[in-house]
Amino acid sequence: MKKAIPLLSFSLFISFTFPCFQMCSDASLLKRRHQETRQLEPAAPSKTEQIKPTHLWKEKGNATQVGWDAARAEWTFTTYEIALKSFQIDTVADLKERGTYPFLCFTGVVLFTVLLCYHAVRQRFASVFRISLINIALLVTAVGLWVYDKTLEELQQLKWGFYMVFITLVVLAVLSSFERRNKKHLDS
């Protein structure tokens, strides 16, 4: 189990490259797409024309599906990309906006993961436990802020990379807690 903790801590850096968060919900993307197509179409359909609803989930080769996938990919970010967005803050006035705090939380997660790896290699399990809890708290805070700002409208916006990072941090916290207890029992 002692070898699993450094392995899991370094695997976080790989998990950071997976899709983490989609900034716009599918409903918001649909509204944007509908507004764009409404501007291109005539104001009112003729009486002889029948209005057919567009279903976005048609077969893969459909141009609508390809456009839908491209829009999703444009608005989906990895943990690294979200963390780097906090470096776009130029002035103190930018810090007063609530929308920047989740990005700062993700920057903290990436920076604390560097410390986590260091302490995992040095087998300082109490520190690994604390840093894992700090990272979990930062992730939960970022999601809470996105829910409060209504950036996170659906849970589908949280992609599988977010869950991988979260679960890895929880497993690290549990394993380091067990190792910390074992080390205390061996020392006494």
C-alpha positions in Angstrom: 0.0 0.0 0.0 3.0 2.3 0.6 3.9 2.1 -3.1 0.3 2.8 -4.2 0.2 6.2 -2.6 3.1 7.7 -4.7 1.7 6.0 -7.8 -1.8 7.5 -7.3 -0.4 10.9 -6.5 1.6 11.0 -9.8 -1.5 9.6 -11.7 -3.3 12.8 -10.8 -1.1 14.7 -13.3 -2.3 12.3 -16.0 -5.9 12.7 -14.8 -5.6 16.5 -15.1 -5.4 16.0 -18.9 -8.8 14.4 -19.1 -12.0 16.5 -19.9 -13.0 18.0 -16.6 -15.8 20.7 -17.1 -18.0 22.0 -19.8 -18.6 25.7 -19.3 -22.0 25.8 -21.1 -24.7 23.2 -20.5 -26.2 21.4 -23.4 -29.4 23.5 -23.0 -27.3 26.8 -23.2 -25.5 25.5 -26.3 -28.9 24.7 -27.8 -30.2 28.2 -27.1 -27.1 29.7 -28.7 -27.4 27.5 -31.7 -31.1 28.4 -32.0 -30.4 32.1 -31.7 -27.7 31.9 -34.4 -30.0 29.9 -36.8 -32.9 32.2 -36.1 -30.9 35.2 -37.4 -30.1 33.4 -40.6 -33.6 32.1 -41.3 -36.5 34.3 -42.6 -38.6 36.0 -39.8 -41.7 33.8 -40.4 -42.1 30.5 -42.2 -44.5 30.5 -45.1 -47.9 28.8 -44.5 -47.2 26.0 -46.9 -43.9 25.1 -45.1 -44.2 22.6 -42.3 -41.9 23.2 -39.3 -39.9 20.1 -38.5 -38.2 19.9 -35.1 -34.4 19.4 -35.4 -33.3 16.5 -33.3 -29.7 16.9 -32.3 -29.0 13.2 -31.5 -29.1 11.8 -35.1 -26.6 9.4 -36.6 -22.9 10.2 -36.3 -22.4 11.3 -39.9 -25.0 14.0 -39.7 -23.7 17.5 -40.0 -25.9 18.6 -37.1 -24.2 16.0 -34.8 -20.8 17.0 -36.0 -21.5 20.7 -35.2 -22.9 19.7 -31.8 -19.8 17.7 -30.9 -17.6 20.6 -32.1 -19.5 23.1 -29.9 -19.2 20.7 -26.9 -15.5 20.3 -27.5 -15.0 24.1 -27.7 -16.6 24.6 -24.3 -15.0 21.6 -22.5 -11.8 22.2 -20.6 -9.2 20.0 -18.8 -8.1 20.7 -15.3 -4.9 22.3 -16.6 -6.8 24.6 -18.9 -9.1 25.7 -16.1 -6.1 26.3 -13.8 -4.4 28.4 -16.5 -7.4 30.6 -16.8 -6.7 32.1 -13.4 -3.4 33.5 -14.9 -5.5 35.7 -17.2 -6.4 37.8 -14.2 -4.8 41.2 -14.8 -6.0 43.6 -12.1 -7.4 43.6 -8.6 -10.8 44.4 -10.1 -10.8 41.0 -11.8 -10.4 39.4 -8.3 -13.6 41.1 -7.2 -15.6 39.1 -9.7 -17.0 35.8 -8.3 -16.4 34.0 -11.6 -12.6 34.0 -11.1 -12.6 32.1 -7.8 -13.3 28.6 -9.2 -10.4 29.0 -11.5 -8.2 30.0 -8.6 -9.4 26.8 -6.8 -8.3 24.7 -9.7 -4.9 26.4 -9.7 -4.6 25.6 -6.0 -5.4 22.0 -6.8 -2.7 21.7 -9.3 -0.1 23.4 -7.1 -1.1 21.4 -4.0 -0.7 18.2 -6.1 2.9 19.0 -6.6 3.3 19.1 -2.8 1.2 16.0 -2.5 3.6 14.1 -4.8 6.6 15.3 -2.9 5.2 14.2 0.5 4.0 10.9 -1.0 7.5 10.1 -2.3 9.0 11.0 1.1 6.3 8.8 2.8 4.9 11.6 4.9 1.4 10.2 5.1 0.0 12.7 7.5 0.9 15.5 5.1 -0.5 13.5 2.1 -3.7 13.1 4.1 -4.0 16.8 4.8 -3.1 17.9 1.3 -5.6 15.4 -0.2 -8.3 16.9 2.1 -7.3 20.4 1.0 -7.6 19.4 -2.7 -11.0 17.8 -2.1 -12.2 21.0 -0.4 -10.9 23.1 -3.2 -12.7 21.0 -5.8 -15.9 21.1 -3.8 -15.6 24.8 -3.4 -15.1 25.4 -7.1 -18.2 23.3 -7.9 -20.2 25.1 -5.2 -19.2 28.5 -6.6 -20.2 27.3 -10.1 -23.6 26.2 -8.8 -24.0 29.5 -7.0 -23.2 31.5 -10.1 -25.4 29.2 -12.2 -22.4 28.3 -14.4 -23.1 24.7 -13.5 -26.7 24.1 -14.6 -26.5 20.3 -15.1 -24.3 17.6 -13.5 -23.5 16.5 -17.1 -21.2 19.5 -17.3 -18.9 17.8 -14.9 -17.0 15.5 -17.1 -15.4 12.1 -16.3 -11.9 13.8 -15.7 -13.3 15.7 -12.8 -14.7 12.5 -11.2 -11.3 10.7 -11.8 -9.5 13.5 -10.0 -12.0 13.5 -7.1 -12.1 9.8 -6.7 -8.2 9.6 -6.8 -8.0 12.2 -4.1 -10.5 10.4 -1.9 -8.6 7.1 -2.3 -5.3 8.9 -1.5 -6.9 10.4 1.6 -8.2 7.0 2.8 -4.9 5.1 2.0 -2.8 7.7 3.6 -5.0 7.7 6.7 -4.6 3.9 7.0 -0.8 4.2 6.5 -0.7 7.0 9.1 -2.5 4.8 11.6 -0.3 1.8 10.9 2.8 4.0 11.3 1.5 5.3 14.7 0.8 1.7 15.9 4.2 0.5 14.8 5.9 3.5 16.6 4.1 2.9 19.9 
